[in-house]
């Protein structure tokens, strides 16, 4: 066996060993911990006349699975699920941002209804590596005490980064970043803030 052939065989053996070691993890359900980091630069915009606000999150997702592990050929090996109550994570994020902007949380005022339609990470296989793409889709509605609608908009958040291994660690990072992006997009919408500041 010449040196070049020995190197090829050695490399193949290493890849085979790596595949054997990772196989146990690849075919077991993956778990992610979802978390939201509050905006550090939020400014108070609520006035003395701004009504109190409560947040309700309705989970309209068709599945509780938030992603799928895949192998290098793009084939699914296992589901990825969240250790957290996903609607509770979204509600906590909005409650935090509303509070930091001076809006009081109490019944009898406006209701922010969040219809959560999608929270998913998707892996895409490339030649040497691939991408991990986290996406959040939700409909946000501001309802007045009389039931009238002051705001209604579809909000999307997304985060994308390269990945060499298509497992829950990469999925968790992009899902959390997508939640951050969705909340940022919502609170950067002046129409949303204006709807909360005004009474019916």
Order of alpha helices (4+ residues) and beta strands (2+ residues): alpha-beta-beta-beta-beta-alpha-beta-beta-beta-alpha-alpha
